[in-house]
Amino acid sequence: MLSRVDRIQLAVPDRAAAAKGWTTLLGAEPAGEDTVQSLGAKRTSLRLGTGWIELVEPDGAGVVADALAKRGAHLFSAGVACPDLDGLLKVLNDKGVHPALEHGQAFLDPGQTDIAGLRMVISPDEDLAPVGDVDFLYEVTLLIDKAEDVTEQMAKLFNVGTDAFVPISSDHYGYTGVLTLFEAGKLGRFEIITPNKPNNTMGRFFARCGPSYYMSFTESGRLPEIEQRAIALGAGFTTVPPAADRGDAAIDTVFLHPGSLGGMMLGISRRTQAWSWSGSPERVEPAK
């Protein structure tokens, strides 16, 4: 019943300051402001790719204020689209899960999902033209203990079929887990993983923050332009392969560091490259 990752929410102390990285580095466009009472937050929405970046700032006491006090600016919530939101709400209500409803969206917190760290905003699916230098969002990474058990919980909660799920692991980055592809042949999914190297970057993050969102991934055909823009603006970033080792090879991935985007890391893979670790390596197109 979930179709794609359509947005991410960042908890930030200053929405205008956080928006600058998204607009200057990636060409996101302002798309409105409102208030989300259930979060105790003022919200700035930006359009990027075929989805949205939502920046939520405390509007007095509330969930966002508490989250900022605990962690500072960070990736607060994952947004997914649903072609039948009323039908999904009925499924959730039948399971005793009652999201807060505002602005035509459903807001779920970890206490309702019974999955530590799994905070979500669910919206009706929309057919939107891409904006900026990103094609679309496709992944949000959740760090968790016992990733396979949590994956099963999530599938049952949302009536998501597991046939398209793909096991994933990385000795380099230090994790193992599952990609919960919502639909076969499409990249939209959660990456639910358990870190297993306590002394690397991800392991230290997990030790410090516990079960929580770590980063998000997008796809783009403009990685060289994004890299050059980051250099010109002095923004923190890393590329794969690194520039020193690249020669004439194409950039496969750009990682924009949290300080560049208001508090979260964003991975940007070249078009189709994500299929190399998503169960269909034959779909990876040669770099041009």
Helices and strands as residue ranges (DSSP letters): E 4-11, H 15-26, E 29-36, G 37-39, E 41-48, E 51-58, H 63-71, E 74-82, H 85-94, E 100-102, E 105-108, H 110-113, E 120-124, E 136-143, H 147-158, E 166-170, E 175-179, E 189-195, H 201-209, E 212-220, H 223-233, E 237-240, H 243-246, E 253-256, G 258-260, E 265-270, G 273-277, G 281-283
